[in-house]
């Protein structure tokens, strides 16, 4: 616990840490690109696909000896990170290399057979945030399945899970409730690197019969399961517009679930996305007092007033709380969402925020959670205790299962 508090404070106050981790792309360079030599390569990446000098994996592979980079594939937010959340990504030509970019977040959510024609191996290099609702998880799995059907090899250039490799929280996606923010039956926080997750998707049959490609994972050097991103010494490149810092990745699961609701703000449109919780008319001082009285491990709250410049409630001064995750290892990150709703209802009996939401917002919240029974059960009394069994029912089994696919200690 003490180690993570020190790391959090060093991150918060920009105290440098020594470089310890070598990501997959740099390991591939150390191999002189031997696994790709003589092959025609497709690349799924975004701005996070860089080495520690910030050189793009696109440029590295394009310049690699005896490697032919023939196609690029863009997930949500664009291959250069120039598309807002949820918006479709268009096919285009990469202005640097002149290589065609195929969109995987628009009409197509996975490579088509036509896109894969002439490719020997598909390379995946994206920094994820360790949460199932982040759509890069679905892009990874769907692309693997498409490559398997086309006879294309698949390679993951591995990167850290920013939350470490130990934290598992939330239910797996319930049968029949799959979506692009919850494609596979894994918990909300799954404690795996992209390479380990790819191994699990194949090993547990989650991609379906006939959808398992020949997989190679280029492992990191120096990464350990108890490392947060601040331990790695690697530069942080925002994987989407509202995850600007490595710290924000820790807050994403703490407020992002309730952030699907229209009636509140979690700081998107302000300078602290995912750090805040506010509902119009709320007494922030009182809410902070109530939240701190719960004595939730590893987390604290303070009142804050802010005015979003865009997104929900833009131009309106809101009062609420700022979340401080003091110990990410101890904090029940995902349950913070529900504790906030619980205490809001206790302060304003009958407010019942979920009851006033429109169906699309509730549906999106259910998809993010992965099991609509959680919201339905919670909405009866607005008590976290009522959902704990549902929320935790899969974690022990998944922790045991995922160990089979660990590449790091």
Helices and strands as residue ranges (DSSP letters): H 2-12, H 24-30, G 34-36, E 40-45, H 57-63, E 68-74, E 92-93, E 100-103, H 113-116, E 121-125, H 136-150, E 153-157, H 194-203, E 215-218, H 229-232, H 246-255, G 258-260, E 276-278, H 284-293, E 299-307, E 317-325, G 333-335, H 336-347, G 353-356, H 359-369, H 372-381, G 384-386, H 388-392, H 395-402, G 403-405
